[in-house]
Amino acid sequence: MTTRRGTSREWTTTPGSLSHYVRRALYRVRSAHASGQQGQGLMEFALALPIVLMVILGIIEFAFVFTNLTSLSNAASEGARHGAVQPRDGAGVLFTAQEQLVLPTPDSVTMTIAYDSGPETAQFTDTAQIQIGESRIVVTVTHDLHTITPVFHALWPIFHVERGAARTIVSLGDTETIMPTGDPFGGDEGSPAITLDVSADPVVTYAGESVLFTYTVSNVGDVDLTEVTISDGFGNTFVVGSLAAGATAVESTKEVLNANKTNSVTVTGVDEVSQES
């Protein structure tokens, strides 16, 4: 005789009786059902595992691509920001842009600098054509982005990414050095040179507001200059006169702008050695 204890009652079965075999059959059915549930769970996990892995790899790949795109966009933007005030400093524009790169290396990125007069206009590279307030500097960054996860690398091994930024030029910055020509007579040969820097304050204005333009002339040669004169696009003429080697002169004017205006500024001087401007 077999005695079984349940949670709330007891029952007794006699080996060989019908009830004994019925209860044993029910027990086996329950055991088989439990084993079947475990097998079903393993099968469901096996089916779901590839999907879970794809989601995880997708998140990793998306983060990698997003970081690269953000880095390239920042590089183009910061390069254009530097070029807006130093448009002729090509090396400085590239260096500023390269500092923003996070994952891409500078050697794997191609950067180009160009200028235009607005969207859908012809681009040029000659810095002599730059006009303050009208020209823009355009920095373009391109990169071949290689995916890093095996699944996505098999499908899309390389993404060709291009990011660009453009900003209106507000200053010529450190201008190019003007080297007067001519054969000196008498004494030792000199090396005359003069630079002109133009700045505006504020750099962004509305119609009817005034802008302070400052012109800084520097004699960076080793000979004195005379008859140094500054002329701007507003019809102003500033006579600096003599400017010794290594000396600097500053002139300024405040103008009210009612429309877009290009302020072209020039400086002339005479080399005392060669007597040529």
C-alpha positions as CSV (number, residue, x, y, z in Angstrom):
1,M,0.0,0.0,0.0
2,T,1.3,3.4,-0.9
3,T,0.4,6.6,1.0
4,R,0.8,10.0,-0.7
5,R,0.4,13.4,1.1
6,G,-0.9,16.4,-0.8
7,T,-0.9,20.0,0.3
8,S,-4.4,19.8,1.8
9,R,-5.3,16.2,2.0
10,E,-4.0,12.6,2.1
11,W,-4.9,9.7,-0.1
12,T,-4.0,6.1,-0.1
13,T,-3.6,3.8,-3.1
14,T,-3.2,0.0,-3.2
15,P,-0.5,-1.3,-5.7
16,G,-2.3,-3.1,-8.5
17,S,-5.5,-1.2,-8.1
18,L,-7.0,0.9,-10.8
19,S,-6.6,4.1,-8.9
20,H,-2.9,3.4,-8.5
21,Y,-2.3,3.1,-12.2
22,V,-4.4,6.2,-13.0
23,R,-2.4,8.3,-10.6
24,R,0.9,7.1,-12.0
25,A,-0.3,7.9,-15.5
26,L,-1.3,11.4,-14.4
27,Y,2.1,11.9,-12.8
28,R,4.0,10.9,-16.0
29,V,1.8,13.3,-18.1
30,R,2.6,16.2,-15.8
31,S,6.4,15.4,-15.9
32,A,6.3,15.2,-19.7
33,H,4.4,18.5,-19.9
34,A,7.1,20.2,-17.7
35,S,9.9,18.8,-19.9
36,G,8.0,20.1,-23.0
37,Q,7.8,23.6,-21.6
38,Q,11.6,23.6,-21.0
39,G,12.3,22.5,-24.5
40,Q,9.9,25.1,-25.9
41,G,11.7,27.8,-23.9
42,L,15.1,26.8,-25.4
43,M,13.7,26.8,-28.9
44,E,12.2,30.3,-28.4
45,F,15.5,31.6,-27.0
46,A,17.4,30.1,-30.0
47,L,15.0,31.9,-32.4
48,A,15.2,35.2,-30.5
49,L,19.0,35.2,-30.0
50,P,19.9,36.3,-33.6
51,I,17.4,39.2,-33.4
52,V,18.8,40.3,-30.1
53,L,22.3,40.2,-31.4
54,M,21.3,42.2,-34.5
55,V,19.8,44.9,-32.3
56,I,22.9,45.1,-30.1
57,L,25.2,45.2,-33.1
58,G,23.0,47.8,-34.8
59,I,23.2,50.0,-31.7
60,I,27.0,49.7,-31.7
61,E,27.3,50.4,-35.4
62,F,24.8,53.4,-35.2
63,A,26.8,54.9,-32.3
64,F,30.1,54.5,-34.3
65,V,28.6,56.1,-37.5
66,F,26.9,58.9,-35.6
67,T,30.1,59.8,-33.7
68,N,32.0,59.9,-37.0
69,L,29.4,62.1,-38.7
70,T,29.3,64.5,-35.8
71,S,33.1,64.7,-35.8
72,L,33.2,65.5,-39.5
73,S,30.4,68.0,-39.2
74,N,32.2,69.8,-36.3
75,A,35.4,69.8,-38.3
76,A,33.8,71.5,-41.3
77,S,32.0,74.0,-39.1
78,E,35.0,75.0,-37.0
79,G,37.2,75.3,-40.1
80,A,34.6,77.6,-41.7
81,R,34.3,79.6,-38.5
82,H,38.1,80.2,-38.4
83,G,38.1,81.0,-42.1
84,A,35.4,83.6,-41.7
85,V,37.9,85.9,-39.9
86,Q,41.1,84.5,-41.4
87,P,40.0,83.5,-45.0
88,R,43.5,83.5,-46.4
89,D,45.0,81.4,-43.6
90,G,44.5,78.0,-45.3
91,A,46.8,76.2,-43.0
92,G,45.0,77.6,-40.0
93,V,41.6,76.5,-41.4
94,L,42.8,73.0,-41.9
95,F,44.5,72.8,-38.5
96,T,41.4,74.0,-36.8
97,A,39.2,71.5,-38.6
98,Q,41.6,68.6,-37.9
99,E,41.5,69.4,-34.1
100,Q,37.8,68.5,-34.1
101,L,38.3,65.0,-35.5
102,V,37.5,62.3,-32.9
103,L,37.6,58.9,-34.5
104,P,38.8,59.6,-38.1
105,T,42.5,60.3,-38.4
106,P,43.6,63.4,-40.3
107,D,45.3,61.2,-42.9
108,S,42.0,59.4,-43.7
109,V,40.1,62.6,-44.2
110,T,40.2,64.9,-47.3
111,M,39.5,68.6,-46.7
112,T,39.0,71.3,-49.3
113,I,38.7,75.1,-49.0
114,A,36.9,77.2,-51.6
115,Y,35.1,80.5,-51.7
116,D,31.8,81.7,-53.3
117,S,29.3,84.5,-53.2
118,G,26.4,82.5,-51.9
119,P,24.5,79.3,-52.5
120,E,24.4,78.1,-56.1
121,T,27.2,80.5,-57.2
122,A,30.5,79.6,-58.8
123,Q,33.3,78.7,-56.4
124,F,36.8,80.1,-56.7
125,T,40.1,79.6,-54.8
126,D,41.9,82.9,-55.5
127,T,41.9,84.8,-52.2
128,A,42.4,88.1,-54.1
129,Q,38.7,87.8,-55.1
130,I,37.4,87.7,-51.5
131,Q,35.0,90.5,-50.6
132,I,34.1,91.2,-47.0
133,G,30.4,90.7,-46.3
134,E,29.7,89.1,-49.7
135,S,32.1,86.2,-50.1
136,R,31.8,83.0,-48.2
137,I,34.4,80.4,-47.2
138,V,33.3,76.8,-47.9
139,V,35.0,74.0,-46.1
140,T,34.2,70.4,-47.3
141,V,35.3,67.3,-45.4
142,T,35.1,63.8,-47.0
143,H,35.8,60.4,-45.5
144,D,35.4,56.8,-46.4
145,L,33.8,55.3,-43.3
146,H,34.4,51.6,-42.7
147,T,31.8,49.7,-40.6
148,I,33.1,47.8,-37.7
149,T,30.6,45.0,-36.9
150,P,30.9,41.8,-39.0
151,V,27.2,41.7,-39.9
152,F,27.0,45.2,-41.2
153,H,30.5,45.1,-42.7
154,A,29.4,42.2,-44.9
155,L,26.4,44.2,-46.1
156,W,27.8,47.8,-46.3
157,P,31.6,47.7,-45.9
158,I,32.2,51.4,-46.7
159,F,30.1,54.6,-46.4
160,H,31.3,57.6,-48.4
161,V,30.6,60.5,-46.1
162,E,30.8,64.2,-47.1
163,R,30.1,67.1,-44.8
164,G,30.4,70.8,-45.5
165,A,30.0,74.2,-43.9
166,A,30.0,77.8,-45.2
167,R,30.3,81.1,-43.5
168,T,30.2,84.7,-44.7
169,I,33.7,86.3,-44.5
170,V,33.7,89.2,-42.1
171,S,37.4,90.1,-42.0
172,L,40.4,89.7,-44.2
173,G,42.4,88.9,-41.1
174,D,46.2,88.9,-41.5
175,T,46.6,90.1,-45.0
176,E,49.2,89.0,-47.5
177,T,52.5,90.7,-47.4
178,I,53.0,93.3,-50.2
179,M,56.6,93.2,-51.5
180,P,57.5,96.4,-53.4
181,T,59.7,95.8,-56.4
182,G,62.6,97.8,-57.7
183,D,66.4,97.8,-57.7
184,P,67.8,99.9,-54.8
185,F,70.5,102.4,-55.6
186,G,73.4,103.2,-53.3
187,G,74.2,101.5,-50.1
188,D,73.1,98.0,-49.1
189,E,70.0,96.3,-50.7
190,G,66.9,96.5,-48.4
191,S,63.8,94.3,-48.2
192,P,60.7,96.6,-48.0
193,A,57.4,95.0,-47.0
194,I,54.1,96.4,-45.7
195,T,51.0,94.6,-44.3
196,L,47.4,95.8,-43.9
197,D,44.9,94.4,-41.5
198,V,41.2,95.4,-41.6
199,S,38.7,94.7,-38.9
200,A,35.0,95.6,-38.3
201,D,33.1,96.1,-35.1
202,P,30.5,94.7,-35.0
203,V,30.9,92.2,-37.7
204,V,27.1,91.7,-38.1
205,T,24.8,94.8,-38.4
206,Y,21.4,95.8,-39.5
207,A,20.5,98.6,-41.9
208,G,21.0,102.0,-40.3
209,E,23.6,100.8,-37.8
210,S,27.1,102.1,-37.7
211,V,30.3,100.0,-38.0
212,L,33.7,100.9,-36.7
213,F,36.4,100.0,-39.3
214,T,40.0,99.8,-38.1
215,Y,42.9,99.8,-40.4
216,T,46.3,98.6,-39.1
217,V,49.4,99.2,-41.3
218,S,52.7,97.6,-40.3
219,N,56.1,98.1,-41.9
220,V,57.5,94.6,-41.6
221,G,60.5,95.2,-43.9
222,D,63.9,96.5,-43.0
223,V,63.7,99.9,-44.7
224,D,61.8,103.0,-43.9
225,L,58.7,104.0,-45.9
226,T,57.3,107.4,-46.8
227,E,54.1,108.7,-48.2
228,V,52.2,105.8,-46.7
229,T,48.5,106.3,-47.6
230,I,45.4,104.2,-46.8
231,S,42.3,104.4,-49.0
232,D,39.0,102.6,-48.3
233,G,35.8,101.8,-50.1
234,F,33.9,104.7,-48.5
235,G,36.1,107.3,-50.2
236,N,38.2,108.0,-47.1
237,T,41.9,108.7,-47.5
238,F,44.3,108.5,-44.5
239,V,47.7,109.9,-44.9
240,V,50.1,108.1,-42.5
241,G,53.2,109.7,-43.9
242,S,56.5,108.2,-42.9
243,L,56.6,104.7,-41.4
244,A,59.9,103.4,-40.0
245,A,60.9,99.8,-40.3
246,G,59.1,97.8,-37.7
247,A,56.6,100.6,-36.9
248,T,52.8,100.3,-37.0
249,A,50.1,102.9,-37.7
250,V,46.4,102.6,-36.9
251,E,43.5,104.5,-38.5
252,S,39.8,104.1,-38.0
253,T,36.5,105.3,-39.3
254,K,32.8,104.9,-38.3
255,E,30.4,104.4,-41.2
256,V,26.6,103.9,-41.2
257,L,25.6,101.0,-43.5
258,N,22.2,101.1,-45.2
259,A,22.8,98.3,-47.7
260,N,25.3,95.6,-48.4
261,K,28.7,97.3,-48.9
262,T,32.1,95.9,-49.9
263,N,34.9,97.9,-48.2
264,S,38.0,97.5,-50.4
265,V,41.0,98.9,-48.5
266,T,44.4,99.6,-50.0
267,V,47.7,100.9,-48.7
268,T,50.6,102.5,-50.6
269,G,54.0,103.7,-49.6
270,V,57.3,104.7,-51.0
271,D,60.5,102.8,-50.3
272,E,63.1,105.4,-49.3
273,V,65.9,103.3,-50.8
274,S,64.6,102.6,-54.2
275,Q,62.1,105.5,-54.2
276,E,59.4,103.2,-55.7
277,S,56.0,102.5,-54.3
